[in-house]
């Protein structure tokens, strides 16, 4: 960090090099502490699953994959260079909204907590929160969808984004908003945890299909906008023509990464829908076989008694 220069109220790193993968890590105490606490609590929960079905390893991998995505977004050189490169900043947002959030939902932390916490905590804390009116409103799929879209449009197409680049507190708030609305959106769409409003598989796919053009429109709007003043006035090699070119890269990445993540999620939901229907069909067939067997037993002629 010794070669960095001061501009726009923050450190401006030199041009990227492989060496920077080791030297440009950003240690922010609050995000790091939250990630560590979440990881430790989840690991404790997995260790406490001693009765009933074994905890699926895929859920554990998904949750810790989400934690890794958060660390890459807020502590790696991605965060260090987000302040001078719009495309790098876009990678940061995609990691939070389209990688970390759905992975957390697939990790089913609420289900794990309900299975492993004490009855006192379950009845006194978890269940009241899950059944609260506030969570019922926030977890409404339509509201979650609107928040997920509106927060992205409002922050990218207003002065808020430039303010976040100039002020660390607003930048952290931006990250918290992105992750929060993404968790609300992905929870009922790909999540396994109980939710106040369950969505059928067809409705989940419709939500994901509706999301794709809205993400594309936002990318087009960003593409046709001038660079944010923060980026445009940076010293070389970041500002000027480089900032203009970087807008195109950022918009393209937003479009491709957002739609690709949404498409993968739609395929996963379709696969879950198929498995759900197959299980239901097998149950129906088993019930039909049972009833036919019972009917056949009842219709069989009685065996005559020997005298």
Residue pairs with C-beta under 8 A, 6 or more apart in sequence:
1 11
1 13
1 23
1 24
3 13
3 14
4 11
4 12
4 13
4 14
5 11
5 12
5 235
6 12
7 234
7 235
8 83
8 165
8 166
8 230
8 233
8 234
9 166
9 167
10 83
10 168
11 83
12 83
12 84
12 234
12 235
12 238
13 20
13 24
13 80
13 81
13 84
14 20
15 237
16 77
16 81
20 77
20 80
20 81
21 77
24 76
24 77
24 80
24 81
25 75
25 76
25 77
25 80
26 74
26 75
26 76
26 79
26 80
27 75
28 74
28 75
28 79
28 172
30 172
31 70
31 74
31 75
31 172
31 175
32 71
32 75
35 67
35 70
35 71
38 67
39 64
39 67
42 60
42 63
42 64
42 107
42 109
42 112
44 116
45 109
45 112
45 113
45 115
45 116
45 117
46 55
46 60
46 112
48 116
49 55
49 112
49 115
49 116
52 115
55 112
55 115
58 106
59 106
59 107
59 108
59 112
59 192
60 107
62 103
62 104
62 106
62 107
63 103
63 104
63 106
63 107
63 108
63 109
64 107
65 99
65 103
66 99
66 100
66 101
66 102
66 103
66 104
66 107
67 100
69 95
69 96
69 99
69 100
69 103
70 95
70 96
70 100
70 179
72 78
72 95
73 79
73 91
73 92
73 93
73 95
73 96
73 100
73 175
74 92
74 175
78 88
78 91
78 92
78 95
79 92
81 88
82 88
82 89
82 91
82 92
83 89
83 165
83 230
84 231
84 234
84 238
85 231
85 238
85 246
86 227
86 228
86 231
86 243
86 246
86 247
86 249
86 250
87 246
87 249
87 250
87 253
89 165
89 250
90 250
90 253
90 254
90 257
91 253
91 257
92 175
93 178
94 253
94 254
94 257
94 258
94 261
96 175
96 178
96 179
96 182
97 148
97 152
97 178
97 179
97 181
97 182
98 182
98 257
98 258
98 261
98 262
99 261
100 179
100 182
101 179
101 182
101 183
101 185
101 186
102 182
102 186
102 189
102 190
102 261
102 265
104 183
104 186
105 183
105 186
105 187
105 189
105 190
105 191
105 192
105 193
106 190
106 191
106 192
108 191
108 192
108 193
109 193
110 126
110 130
110 193
110 194
111 192
111 193
111 194
113 126
114 122
114 126
114 194
117 126
129 135
130 194
130 196
131 196
135 196
136 196
136 197
137 143
138 144
138 184
139 184
139 187
139 188
139 195
139 196
139 197
140 196
140 197
141 188
141 189
141 197
141 199
141 203
141 207
143 184
144 181
144 184
144 185
144 187
144 188
145 185
145 207
145 210
145 211
147 181
147 184
147 185
148 181
148 182
148 184
148 185
148 211
149 211
149 214
151 177
151 178
151 181
152 178
152 215
152 218
153 218
153 221
154 160
155 161
155 164
155 174
155 177
155 178
156 218
156 221
156 222
157 218
157 221
157 222
157 225
160 170
160 174
161 174
161 228
162 228
162 229
162 230
163 170
164 170
164 171
164 173
164 174
165 171
165 228
165 230
165 231
166 230
186 265
187 193
187 195
188 195
188 197
188 198
188 199
188 204
189 199
189 204
189 207
189 208
189 265
189 269
190 204
190 265
190 268
190 269
199 207
201 269
201 270
201 272
201 273
201 276
202 273
204 269
205 266
205 269
205 270
205 273
208 262
208 263
208 265
208 266
208 269
209 266
211 262
212 258
212 259
212 262
212 263
215 254
215 255
215 258
215 259
215 262
216 255
216 258
216 259
218 254
219 251
219 252
219 254
219 255
219 258
220 251
220 255
222 247
222 250
222 251
222 254
223 247
223 248
223 251
223 252
225 247
226 232
226 244
226 247
227 243
227 244
227 246
227 247
231 238
231 239
231 243
231 246
232 239
232 240
232 243
232 244
233 239
234 243
236 242
